[in-house]
């Protein structure tokens, strides 16, 4: 079984999250663009999840937070 595909549309104050699993798209709502909220969101991700970030000014900062403990 393949992992989930998760996309984040990143804004200044929040990221809008969508997920594709088993061919179905689900709206996961918004995550605040604060380090604590993004780390909490990242903790919910599975090892086989594929995450795509919108290429925007603060996308690299979000990616770093996702990789940090």
Secondary structure, DSSP 8 states (H G I E B T S, - for coil): ----EEEEEE-SSEEEEEEEETTEEEEEEEEESSHHHHHHHHHT--TT-EEEE--STTHHHHHHHHH--
